[in-house]
Amino acid sequence: MDRYQHATARRDQYGSRINREPSPVLLALVPWGSIMLAAIAPFFFLTSAIPLVPPLALLFLLAWRLVRPGVIPVWAGLPLGFWTDLFSGQPIGFSILVFSLSLLAIEILESRFPWRDFLQDWMTATLAIVAYVFFGVIFSGANVTPVTIAATSPQALLSILAYPIVARMVAALDIVRLLRVKVID
């Protein structure tokens, strides 16, 4: 064996394998932290008379659950939904309910169809996004008229179109989550 083969035998796509393991802090912090930061992120965007900013916390929650099943547990809808309710302006309990129902629906879907492709995941996310936006109008206390439904349609459409971008971001964050760090015994 030449020198290059010796070096590659001790390395993989995440770096050196000897004395390296994924960090438990990164394993837990990256998924939960990205969803929590996504709940706060809409404050940094320009506000307008109609809602345009996608519900980023929901998008990140769906992306983590669909791209990396098992990273976000089913019960995570309660604490992450409560965190989102604190910053979204919706009545307390709305995001808790929708996040929990979305995670339960995805869990049922995964048990029924364990092998899916991205298009099916996108359609699943689309149903959850549309439900979140339109039930948000109903539970917000606003008068539900065709005008208010039409006013929230751009937000739903932008959210649906933003899901693939968020799914790519989650895939990149997952690589960061799995970084191997030096273990000291």
NORFEN-V862885 format. One line per field, one symbol per residue. burial: 1 if it has 9 or more other ideal C-beta (glycine too) atoms within 8 Angstrom, else 0. Layout:
burial: ???
//
This chain:
burial: 00000100000000000001011001100111011101101100000000101111111111111111001100011101111110110100011111111111111011000000000111011101111111111010000000011011011101110111011011101101111110000
//
